């Protein structure tokens, strides 16, 4: 497996509001191989500048939407670039959840989750589904969940990662995870075999595919000066920079192949893993 990519992307995620809401918590940074990590403008801002060159920055759409991020990733994949994209939300649930609902693979989980958490609807809030508000109160789409004490193996391997079922606390990834997983399904549907969602599609990514991996920016956010970036921007920046520098140093294969036992690897093949924990 080649250890370098042509593009390294860090995405700090948010599950607030709706998929079409512009959120300051959604930040995207990218680094070309050997280059600096730089902020990526929203597609809407790029289009606006194309129509009206010289528009003042304050009048441009500064913040991303979840729908835009998914579409942008699809565009990167379809351009044929070999990108490594790190996204800050959980990609799966603890193994106990799989046993509870009779799921045996991540691919089965993904399809089942999208049915019970249809969070890509244009006007859909995660809390609408969580609390069975009007429109989400039929047995067909009753949300499935777990308890905040349930952790994935990768979360137990860190000192501060929180459960994907722990909502409404500082540093929680529960809402962003529940909002983000269906977009992974949308990306896979659009890109087919051209995208590799790690580690579910295999621990060692093939050389020609864009790779999407779960990241936890707390691991490396303080390795790089923050400057005038917001906390969310720093998380995306640090992710892109760490991926790029780790790739340039040839160390990515070590992180793609963490030291797990056969049994642990089997569990992590369903639960997922956080790139950077080794």
Helices and strands as residue ranges (DSSP letters): E 7-12, E 27-32, E 37-39, H 43-51, G 57-59, H 66-78, E 83-87, H 95-100, H 106-116, H 126-130, G 139-141, H 153-156, H 174-191, G 192-194, E 195-197, E 210-214, G 217-219, G 221-223, H 231-248, H 252-256, H 262-271
